[in-house]
Every structure is written in C-alpha cells, then in structure tokens.
C-alpha cells in the first residue's frame, strides 16, 4: 500500500467518525452506540427493578426488549452481572 492510498483511507475513516460518512455507516450496521458507563447494578437491584427501567437499560445498550418482566430481568442479569472470580 502506498502512502497516498494509506492517507486516503485515513481521511475516509476520519470522515466517517466525524459524521460525514454517517449514511455509509448506517447502511452497514444498526448504528449501535456504546454508553459511556457499564451498569453497576447488583443482582438485588435487577430483581426489584421496575419494568420501565429494565426497558430503558436494555434499549440504551442496543439489546432486545422482548418478553415479560421476569425474562427481561434474567436477560439483564445474564448480560451485565459477572461472576466473582
């Protein structure tokens, strides 16, 4: 790869990051945006969390919001709780 084509690749990537290539990015993926902070809830928090809050949390991380409230609780615990090592 020549330095000219490498520079062109960097410029294209920069344009995509800066929003100029946003349409191209949307065509290729579902436009997932990672939140800045990982949720810090305990198992007890998830077990008592209201359904609206579970829905909000799952949507924020681009996860499916389907099923009843118990399914959503189990899904959230499986996705966000890590076993103690």
C-alpha positions in Angstrom: 0.0 0.0 0.0 1.4 3.4 -1.0 1.5 6.3 1.5 -1.1 8.1 -0.8 -3.6 5.3 -0.5 -3.0 5.0 3.2 -3.6 8.7 3.7 -6.9 8.4 1.6 -8.0 5.5 3.9 -7.3 7.6 7.0 -9.3 10.5 5.5 -12.2 8.2 4.7 -12.2 6.8 8.2 -12.0 10.3 9.7 -14.9 11.5 7.6 -17.0 8.5 8.9 -16.1 9.3 12.5 -16.8 13.0 12.1 -20.3 12.2 10.7 -19.7 13.0 7.1 -19.9 9.3 6.2 -22.8 8.6 8.6 -25.1 7.3 5.8 -22.5 4.7 4.8 -22.2 3.5 8.4 -26.0 3.2 8.8 -26.1 1.0 5.7 -23.6 -1.4 7.1 -24.7 -1.8 10.7 -27.6 -1.0 13.0 -25.9 2.1 14.4 -25.0 0.8 17.9 -23.6 3.4 20.3 -21.9 2.1 23.4 -22.9 4.1 26.5 -20.0 5.6 28.5 -20.5 3.6 31.7 -21.2 0.0 32.3 -24.3 -0.6 34.5 -23.3 -1.0 38.2 -26.5 -2.7 39.5 -26.4 -5.7 41.9 -28.5 -8.9 41.5 -30.9 -7.5 44.1 -31.2 -4.3 42.0 -32.2 -6.2 38.9 -34.7 -8.4 40.9 -36.6 -5.3 42.1 -36.1 -3.0 39.1 -39.3 -1.8 37.6 -40.0 -2.9 34.0 -39.7 0.6 32.6 -36.2 0.9 34.0 -35.2 -2.5 32.6 -36.6 -1.5 29.2 -34.6 1.7 29.3 -31.4 0.0 30.2 -31.7 -2.7 27.5 -32.5 -0.1 24.9 -29.6 2.0 25.9 -27.2 -0.9 25.2 -29.0 -1.9 22.0 -30.3 -5.1 23.5 -33.8 -6.7 22.7 -36.7 -5.5 24.8 -39.0 -8.5 24.4 -40.7 -10.9 26.7 -42.2 -10.5 30.2 -40.6 -8.6 33.0 -39.1 -11.8 34.5 -37.5 -12.7 31.2 -36.0 -9.1 30.9 -34.6 -9.3 34.5 -32.9 -12.7 33.8 -31.6 -11.3 30.5 -30.2 -8.2 32.1 -28.6 -10.2 34.9 -27.0 -12.5 32.3 -25.8 -9.6 30.2 -24.5 -7.3 32.9 -23.6 -9.4 36.0 -20.2 -11.0 36.1 -19.4 -14.0 38.3 -17.0 -13.4 41.1 -13.6 -14.8 40.3 
